[in-house]
């Protein structure tokens, strides 16, 4: 889990991490470590996977993948925030 948090620390600004992940729950998924956090009654899971991370939204039907983030993406944080923002938009 510490390695995953270090991975995120190198890709996400401190203020963004504090806002999104401060109260996050640590999990272990089949692909590795994950963090579960809630924003406006939406439950998100950021999962470490080979080559990067995946942002999922937990919905009654299961997990809905919002975005796949590459390890070497210079816009990792921006893409993460866009994925969250898209999920928060009214449907």
C-alpha angles and dihedrals in degrees: 000000000000091000090053092050089049089050089054093045090060092051107034126058116248095244091051092048091049093050097045107028108027093101096030121136118235114234138174118224130183089266095047140269122003141178123220118203137165130225121178093340092310115120115215130187122200107201128192111228137167108296097009141328139301127219112215132182116215109227131168090263092054133268119342114202110227102177141351112220122204122222092234098042108127088204096051095128094044093051091047092053093046090052091052092044092051091052091051093055115104112260 
